[in-house]
Amino acid sequence: MTGFEVEYPEESLFQLKGLDIPVAKRILHKIENTRSDPHRFFVRLVGRTEYKLRVGDYRVIAGIEEDRRVIVVRSLGHRRNINK
């Protein structure tokens, strides 16, 4: 069984480019590490279909599409700004 692919829609790439390089690298590294079993790392958001991943003070909001075996990174940023 192979791991999940990761998709970065335009909005999430824009948010990633706005972060400091070391922070962005840490987030990308953490996402890569979840590809084999995303449900082990991502936590389902209450009342929503998306999941969140903690990376220090930053959060990644993503959808996990089992049928396509894809993690779709919808949003990312500092935890105080991520739900706005």
N, C-alpha and C positions, 0 to 999 in steps of 0.2 A: 504494500500500500504506500503510495507516494503522498507527500505532504500537500498542503493547500497552496494555491497560487495567491498572490497578493495584488490587488488592484488599487491604484491611487487615482481617484477622480481629480479633475482640475482644481477644485476647491481645496482638497487636502494637500495637494502639491504646493499650492499657493501658501497655505498655512505653514507647511514644513519649511519652505524657503524663508519665511519670516522669523524663524527661530535661530538662536545661536548655533553655530556649526557643531560644537560638542554635544549639545542637547539633541539636535536633529540626528546625529550619528547614534546616540544612545537609544533614541526612539526607534530608528530603523533596525538597529541590532536586536532590540527586544521583539519587534514585530517578526523579524526573521526567525527568532528562536521559538515563536509560537506556531509556526507553519505545520509542524508534525502533528500537533494536537491542540488546536486553538481553544477548545472548550475547557482545557485544563488551566488556561491562563486568563481568558476573557470571562468577565462576569456579566450576566444578563442584566440590563437596566430594567428597573421596576416599571411595569406598565408600557414597555416599549419592545420593539423587535430587535433593537440594537444591543450591542455589548460594549463594555468598557474594559480598557487595559490600563493599569497603573504603571507609570514609569516615573518614579520619584514624585515630584510635584506636578507632573504632566499627565494628561489623560488622552487616550486614543479611543474614539468612538467608531465602531465598525459593525458591519453586517457580516454574518457568517452564512454563506450559501452552500449548504450541504450537497445539493444536487450537482452544482458546478464545481464544488471543492475550491471555493474562492473566499478569501477574506477581503471585503471591500472597506477600505479605510475611508470613512465619511467625513471625519473631523478630528482635529488634534490641536492641543494647546495647553496652556497652564490651567490647572484645575479650577482656579477662581473665575476663569473666562469661558470655559468649555461649554457650559450649558446655556449661554446667552445667545 
